[in-house]
């Protein structure tokens, strides 16, 4: 079954649902990946902060794959994201703090 994801935040529900469909607890999934339950909970809560490699490892442990599908014309797809500095300025201007830095590459 396909689960279209257009925003990183949409991954939350999909990852949790996949884990539960497989009858796994966060601790059991963590054992498969060699990480703790707390880290699995963090990944499920904020999947946009993990590396692509880590996401693919997690999906593989769940028996799922990542598929990129051409969505059609360029007009239908969103433009490139603004530079990180501009996003941080926009967040501060709106009274929000900038998002936390992602984990270091290769770290779970």
N, C-alpha and C positions, 0 to 999 in steps of 0.2 A: 504494500500500500504506500502511495506517495504522501508525503507530509510537506507541502510547500512552506518554505520559510523565507520571508523577505526581510525580516529584522532579527538581529541576534537575540533580542528578548523573547522572540517566539520559540526559540530553542528550549527554553525552560520547561514548558509544558510537554514538549515532545520527548525530551530526554527522560523526564520523570515517568511519563506514560510508557515509554519503551522499557525502562527498568522494571516497572510494575507488571507489565505484560509478560516479562520473562520470569516473574516470580522472585525477583531479587530485591534484597534490602540494599541500602546504601553501603553497609558494611561488607556484604557479600560481593558487590560490584567492586568495591575498593580492594578486596582481596585479589580479585581477578587482575586488577591493574597494578597491584603492588603499592597502593596508597591507602590512606585511612578513610574512615567514614566521614570525618569532618571535611576532608578535601573533596569528596564526592558531593557532599551537600553544598559546598562553595561553588563547585562547577555547575551543579543544577541551578543554583540561585543566580549565577552570573556567567553563563556560558560564553558570552562575548569576550571575556577576558582570558580565555585559554587559547593556546596556540592551535593552529590548524592541525598540526601533528598530534597534539594531545586529544583534540576532538575526534580525530579519525581513530585513534587508539580506543577511546571510550566507546565510539559507535561500533567498532569491531568487537569489543568485549560484549556488546549487547546484540551482536549478530545483525547489525545494520550497516549500511554504507552511505557515503556522502555522494550525491549525484548532482552534477551541474547540468542544467538544461537551458538551452538557448530560449529566452523568453519572447523572442520575436524581434521586432524592429528596434532600432536604437532610440526612436522617439518614445517607445513605451518604457524604456529603462531609465532609472534616475541618473542624473549627471554624477560626476565624480564628487566625492566628499570634500568639503573645504579642508584646508590644511589644519593640522591639530591646533596650532596656535590660535587660529581664528575661532575654532570651536571652543577653546578654553576662554577666550575673550567673551564670546557670546554667552557662555554659561555664567561667567562672573557678572556680566551686564544684566542678566536676568535674575541675579540674586542667588544663583546656585553655585555650588563649588564644582570645580573640575572633577571629572571622573578619576578614580585612583589609577595609578600606573599598573599596567598588566604585569603578571608574574614574569620573572626573568626567563629568557629562552631556555628550554630544556628542563625547567623546574615544574614540578607538579604543584 
